[in-house]
């Protein structure tokens, strides 16, 4: 085994450990678009979910079947009909949906039953249990359109699902529900996954979808320089959703976002939109610091936001002890008042627990992150990482390629989060002129 492999594997595995500990015992509801299975991704998705489950996560898996039902309809010479972004399920479509669900359930159970040597499934024993956990009601007639056998979730059997998860099994749900009279209704994967996540008060709702996530500028989805917004606070997601047209197609920005917002508003703290096209996207999102795709997060009482003039006193109070011991460069009240719009803060019940400032240098396509401070009361709770992520988002939205920091004491913290050492000569000219050669601060750069 090469020394290079050892050198990269050991630090990587150690960096993953906090996330393994964090997620053990948690409940994730994972919705897989039928398009992912049609694209031949089931094998790798099953391997990744089996691995996640082996690390102590309880998983409810909900599969979609949009393309599979359409394929069955086509074979029968029947046209797929939609309205309001939902399928109109007549008798033929209901038959096709039941056939597609049966076939997919068989394929999914088979994928989790593999245990070939020298594969990620070797030695895994994943018990997949399905059942009539969803009670449904008809959509009925909406704006004059009769949705026939299309339904909505009326009730989730929380106790039944919980018992199955506690037994150590993975729960598999098809987008079907039954009325108390035994009538079957065709549901949507997105609504079932969202309703189950809310009913269970799951720790995460994850959608593996056709889209890579939510773009920073959703009105320009095709633009190459339009990155994915990796973390959307609930308030920002609601605001974005309010300005979007209603979703008719899964590739519309609002399609999955509306379900993430609904889940977060109802108590699911984190909802994710991930691309199934990228192999291992669910592992990258859950076990890697920067993640992939978009996470909608309910920040509850804690507010991560840009600072205003009212926050100047709180920022001064937070950074003063660190200026006194030499960790931070001294900043006057006038300086902070002048630059307050550069600051991002975390505030809880009127107290500021973390802050950082972003000073752009557009001529160098970079920006300096300065005065990153976390209160001793909340250190070790991830506040520094949350501020760093927001600063990265602000820099990306300005079209910048990198951010840099100057530090004398906290090099390792930044290096662990993707920063690389650089020579002071690398700095933009305007910043180089202000560089304090006596302080000998280390320059660290992170590519965005």
Secondary structure, DSSP 8 states (H G I E B T S, - for coil): --HHHHHHHHHHHHHHHHHHHHHTT-EEEEEE-HHHHHTT-HHHHHHHHHHHHHTT-EEEEEE--HHHHHHHHHHTT----EETTEE-B-HHHHHHHHHHHHHHHHHHHHHHH---TTSTTTT----EE----EEEEE--EETTEE-BTBEEEEEE-HHHHHHHHHTT-EEEEESEEE-TT--EEE--HHHHHHHHHHHHT-SEEEEEESS---BTTGGGTT-TT--B--EEEHHHHHHHHHTS----STTSHHHHHHHHHHHHHTT--EEEEEETTSTTHHHHHHHSSS-SSEEEE--TTEEEEE--GGGHHHHHHHHHHHHHTTSS----HHHHHHHGGGEEEEEETTEEEEEEEEEEEGGGTEEEEEEEEE-GGGTTTTHHHHHHHHHHHHHHHTT-SEEEEEESS-HHHHHHTT-EEE-GGGS-HHHHTT--TTTT-EEEEEE-
